């Protein structure tokens, strides 16, 4: 969430920069300024009334001591009237603050200066690429056919148990899935991330804190009786560890990693591009999260991008890194790099990771602050997160790109984790 200070001081600049996200913020920002000025005016009146009440209350005792009972009673009546007026103003203040906050949370994060102008994914910029795209035989199969042939993923049984988008992994498919999870976690831990195992459901305050609410309300599974949300990513519970926390500057960077199943409704996702593992409602993902000093958050972003790239190199997957344009950037992100791996059998690029810097946008919603040594004033921290990695499309690319006449070869780096070298 943008701060009121930002909005008051840089109104025109904010409106201009948000156009990069194809978002017209003029009306909302002007509404925020109007409501904040209204809030300040009410607060001024309340402060004046309180001061007047305190002054009259002191006079009442003096008047009674002086025997001026009638004047004292008139003063008491004046205090009662002021209290009633203060109560009405307090209610007006609460309504104004609610409307102000409801307006503020509808304004997206500012895009970084590096964000390219564009409307769709076609306008994203390729930063670099790596790996070798394999040349498969003419009879090469997509992963959903390989999964059925080798009996390692059962999509139909998943439909029977739950519905479309909930596959059942079995045999070596389940072992390979577990091997990838352990490999990703070990890589992250070796890079200095502390592993945590968070809850898979969060409360409304947590979903609000990282920006999923209200922006992604319809995309999350909602347990209405308890008002809990199934997490769309481990970013939500892990980042909320630091909600309403004041850190010391010496604590930075805080680096956490977590494996969780993730749940997304993906409403409206149909067609050939969502076949097999390409788009699921439940999927496994390993996440990395950093809480960092504002002056060093972009160093951390580069470090996280390099870390994810290193994992893909070890998996020997062809990849490319994209800098997302304004139109493809999320509501909460200031700058995002997407990773895609090439699926040789489908002849298309598959997104497997997003690594983002949210700057202080999430921290302001979370009240996540820090204090410099020797200073009393608290400041907002920066938050970052990235997929390291999302499993479904990684697995799809591994199956497709490594198919041979004798089966599916397992990358050397995964063999110690799964206990076999082929399927």
Secondary structure, DSSP 8 states (H G I E B T S, - for coil): ---HHHHHHSHHHHHHHHGGGT---HHHHHHHHHHHHHHHHHHHHHHHHHHHHHHHHHHHHHHHHTT-HHHHHHHHHHHHHHHHHHHHHHHHHHHHHHHHHHHHTTS-----TT----SSGGG-EEEEEES------TT---HHHHHHHTTSEEHHHHHHHT-TT--EE-THHHHHHHHHHHHHHHHHHHTT-EE----SEEEHHHHHHTT-TTTTGGGS-EETTTTEEE-SSTHHHHHGGGTT-EEEGGG--EEEEEEEEEE---TT--SGGGTTTTS-SEEEEEEEEEEE-GGGHHHHHHHHHHHHHHHHHHTT--EEEEE--GGGS-SS-SEEEEEEEEETTTTEEEEEEEEEEEETHHHHHHT-EEE-TT---EEE-EEEEEEEEEHHHHHHHHHHHTEETTEEB--HHHHHHHS-SB-
